[in-house]
Amino acid sequence: MYSARLLDHFENPRYAGELPGATAKVRIENPACGDILELAAEIHEGVVREIRFRAKGCVPAMACGSAIATLIQGQSVAQLLKIRREDVLREVESVPQASGHAVHLALDAASELWKELAKA
């Protein structure tokens, strides 16, 4: 049902938690299923030095939160726009078709985070 890598991100989330003093914070909610993903990042000289996520929802939504944080950490703000669905899927190996919304939630959060960081 779930790939080993997706379960690993769920059971051992990377960059989970709060980030006091974040440069930017975003919260995205999927109104259809109620999944929520929050991203917070601190940038220094245009690079994401710290990233944290908090998620509430299904197993894939939480795993994709961990995956998107992993993909963002250490990247330049400009690189955030280059993260694609395939990148998230590669990070979690696969997502069941019925849970594709989890990948979209992660990508939407990254896009909103880029907008906030671009203002900073």
C-alpha positions in Angstrom: 0.0 0.0 0.0 2.6 2.6 1.1 6.2 2.5 -0.1 8.9 1.9 2.5 10.3 5.4 1.9 6.9 7.1 2.4 6.5 5.2 5.7 10.1 6.2 6.7 9.2 9.9 6.2 6.0 9.3 8.2 7.6 7.4 11.1 10.9 9.4 11.1 9.9 12.8 9.8 12.7 15.2 8.8 12.6 18.8 10.0 9.4 18.4 12.0 8.4 21.0 14.6 8.4 24.7 15.2 10.9 27.3 14.1 11.0 30.3 16.4 12.1 33.4 14.6 11.3 32.1 11.2 11.8 34.5 8.3 8.5 33.2 6.8 5.6 30.9 7.8 2.8 29.5 5.6 -0.2 27.3 6.3 -2.0 25.5 3.6 -5.2 23.5 4.1 -7.0 21.2 1.7 -10.6 22.0 2.2 -11.8 18.7 0.7 -10.0 16.4 3.1 -8.9 18.7 5.9 -5.2 18.0 5.6 -3.0 20.9 6.9 0.6 21.6 6.2 2.6 24.4 7.8 6.1 25.4 6.6 8.4 27.8 8.4 11.8 28.8 7.1 14.7 31.0 8.0 16.8 32.4 5.3 20.3 33.9 5.3 21.8 35.4 2.2 19.0 34.0 0.0 19.5 30.4 1.2 17.1 28.4 3.4 19.3 27.7 6.4 16.5 26.2 8.5 13.2 24.6 7.6 10.5 23.1 9.8 7.1 21.6 9.0 4.0 20.6 10.9 1.3 18.5 9.3 -2.1 17.2 10.3 -3.8 14.7 8.1 -3.3 11.3 6.4 -0.1 9.4 6.4 0.9 10.6 2.9 0.2 14.2 3.8 2.6 14.0 6.8 5.2 12.1 4.7 5.0 14.6 1.9 5.5 17.4 4.5 8.7 15.8 5.6 9.7 15.2 1.9 9.1 18.8 0.9 11.1 20.1 3.9 13.9 17.8 2.9 13.9 19.1 -0.6 13.8 22.8 0.6 16.5 22.6 3.3 19.7 24.3 2.0 18.3 25.5 -1.2 18.3 29.0 -2.5 14.9 30.8 -2.5 14.9 30.7 -6.3 15.3 26.9 -6.2 12.0 26.5 -4.4 10.2 27.3 -7.7 12.0 24.4 -9.4 10.7 21.7 -7.0 8.3 19.5 -9.0 5.8 16.8 -8.3 8.3 14.2 -9.5 10.8 15.5 -6.9 8.4 14.9 -4.1 7.4 11.5 -5.5 11.0 10.5 -5.8 11.6 11.5 -2.2 8.7 9.2 -0.9 9.1 6.6 -3.8 5.3 6.7 -4.5 2.0 7.9 -3.3 -1.3 5.9 -3.7 -3.4 7.4 -6.4 -6.2 8.3 -3.9 -3.6 10.3 -1.9 -2.2 12.4 -4.7 -3.6 15.4 -3.0 -0.8 15.1 -0.4 1.8 15.9 -3.0 -0.2 18.9 -4.2 -0.5 20.2 -0.7 3.3 20.0 -0.3 3.9 21.8 -3.6 1.3 24.5 -2.8 3.0 25.1 0.6 6.4 25.4 -1.1 5.0 27.9 -3.6 3.4 30.0 -0.8 6.7 29.8 1.2 8.6 31.1 -1.9 6.2 34.0 -2.1 6.7 34.9 1.5 10.5 34.5 1.4 10.7 36.6 -1.8 9.2 39.5 0.2 11.8 39.1 2.9 
